[in-house]
């Protein structure tokens, strides 16, 4: 006998009975797809090559997530009830947790994979006031709580998305190079994902691609600016969501 969670309700008229044998019905399958089965990975990205007090961490994170979803499309997917499987989405629509006068809201930066860092920052500056963007559904979400004292956070996934990335407070850690010890800035990351959409190996590849992109010193011109010119001023707009 299958015992359903108390919060799952269904229409008995959708139950098909054939010679006394009950067949699982679509309402049950639909309810189960709304219950993510999650796991989390935690690691630190080395950002010493571009770290500065005014570094635009949020824009770099969003660009890196877009790159990582190209490496592992399963992290940017939706459940198809007709085919009963998860399928990658054609665009990366990134949700960004932002704190403003309305509380913590999650506006969406659409088609992030084809935007430069300059375009990402420009859109972020506008998203803080454009609450209408919250009506769109993200395909993957970023929560940057780097202004707080914590490093890692296993956050809940909100269906229909299948993954959420959390970034904590930048820390300085000693790194051993042979007999020499040096100190480097590192960005703590937590990836929480739906295990039905992606397996552990895929999750580790996603985290690896995220770390590699964040470790790059020279940003590609496709991302909007030359290193010599420096990134746009990030002083205006959201750098993190102070979630309590």
N, C-alpha and C positions, 0 to 999 in steps of 0.2 A: 504493500500500500504506500502511495506517495503522499506525504504530508506537505501541504503548501504553507509557506510563511503566512502569518495572520493578516499581513497588509495586502496580500494578493487576492483580488476578487475577480470573478469571471461570470459570464452569462451562461446559464445551464442550457439555453437553447442552442449554443454552439457545440455542445457535446454530441458527437455522432455515436450511435449505438448500432452495432452490426452483429446479430445473433448472440446478443448478450455480452459481446466483447467491447470494452470501452477503448476508443482511439483517442490519443492525446490531441487536443484541439489547439487551434492557432492562438487563442487567448492565453493559454498556458505558456506556449512558446514565446509569445510577445512579452509576457510578464517576466519570464526568466532572462530575456535579453536585456532587461532594465536593471539587472543585478550584477554589477561588475565583480569579477573575481580578481583581486588586485595583488600585486607584489611590488616591491620597491628596491631600487639600487641607489647606493650613496657613494659618491667619489668627489675628488677635488680636481678642478681644472687649474693648470698653471697659467697665470695671466701676467707674469712678470715682464714679458717683452713689450706690453703696451699699457701696463698699469700706470695710472696717475690719479691724483686726488680728484680731478675733474673728469675722469674717464667716463664715457657714456656706456655704462655697463648694461643697461637695459637694452639699448639698441644692438649692442654686440651679442647679447644673449638671444634676442629674437632672430637675428641673422643666422646665428649658429644653429638654432633649432630648425630653421628652414632648411639649412644644409643637411642636418642630421636626418630629417624626414625624407630627403631625397635618397640617402643611403639606406634607410629602413622605412619604406612606405607604409608598413603595417602600423606604425605609430601615428599615422595620419589617415585613419580609416573610419568607416561607418558600417554598421550591421545592415545587411540587405535581407529583409524578412522573406522576400520571394525566393531568393537563392539559398537562404539560411546560412549565410557566411559573411565574414567581414571583408570589405573591399576597400582598397586605397582610394582616397579622394583626389580629384584632379588639381585642386588648389590647396595651399596651406593658409588657413584662416586662423590666425593666432589670437587667442584671448589673453588679455593682460589685466591682472588684478591691480586696480588703482583706487587709492583712497581719496575721497573728496567730501564735499558737504553732504552728500547723500549717503555716505558710508563707504563700504568697499564695493565697487562695481567692476564688471568685467566687460569692457568694450572689446570689439574685435577688429584687428588689423587684417584686412582681407588680402589674399594673394601675396603673402609676405615673401615668397620665394623669388618673385620678380621685382623686388624693390631694393634700391640701394640703401646704404646706411643713412644718407642724407634724407631720402624719402621716408624711411622708417621713423627718424627723429621728427620730421615735419608732421607726420601723421600722429605720432605720440603726443606732440604738443597740442594738437587739436582734439584728441580723444578725451582729454581730461574734462572738457566742457561739453562734448557732444555725447550726451547720455543715450541718444537714439541709436548709437552704434551697439548698445547692449542688447538690442532686439535680435541681432544676428547670432547664430550659433557658431562657436569656435570649433575647429577641428582638433586643436591641442591648445593647452593653456600654460602660461608662464606666471608664476608668483615670485616676485623678487622682494624678499623681506630683509634685504641686506642692511637696513637701518636698525634692525633689532639685534639683540645679543645672541641669537641662535644661529646654528650652522645648517641644520638639516630639518626637514619637515615632511612627513609622509601624509600628503593631503588627499582628501577624497576625490574620486573622479565623478564628474557629473555627466551621465549619459546624455547624448549619444557619443561624446568623445571617448577616446580609449586611453589617453595619456595626459599627464600633467607634470610639468617641470618646476621645481622649487629651487631658488637660489638664495643662499644665506649670506651671512656677513663675511666679507673678505678677511682672511687671516694671513699672517706672516709665519711661515714654517721653515725650520732648518732642513736643508737638503744636502745629503752627502755626495760629493763628487771625488771619488778616490779618497785621499787623505784630507781633502779640504771640505769644510762645511760652509755653505752659503745660505742666505735667507731669501726666500722668494714669496711673492704674493700669490695666494691660491684662493679660488672661488669654490666654496662648497656647493655641491649639486645633489638633488634628490630627484630621481625619476620614479614615478608611480604609474603603473600601466596595467591594463586589463589583460590577464594571461590567456584569455580566449582569443584575443586579437593578435598577440605576439608572444613568442616563447622567450625563454631566458637568453638564449644565444642572440636573438634579434635585439633584445633589450640591451645587452652588453655592447653590441655593435653600434646601437644608437648612442649610448653613453660615450663610447670611444670616439665616434665621429664628432660629437658635441665638444669633447675635450680637445681634440686635434684642432678644430676650427677656432676655438677660443684661445689656443696657444699660439696662433699665427701672429707674427710680428707685422709683416707687410700686408695690409689689407688690399685685396684685388680692386682694380679701378671700377669694376662693375658694382662695387659697394658704395661708390659715390664720392670718394675723395682720395688724394694722395697722402701718404704718411707725412710728407714734408709740410703739407698744409695743415695737418692736424684735423681731428674730428670736429663736428659742429659743437657749439657751446651747449652742454646738456643742462645748464643751470635752470632753464625753463622747461617744465614738463615733468612727468613722473619718472623718478629713478627707481622707486620701489613702493610696494604697498605695505604700510605699517599695520599688519594684521595682528590683532590681539585676541 
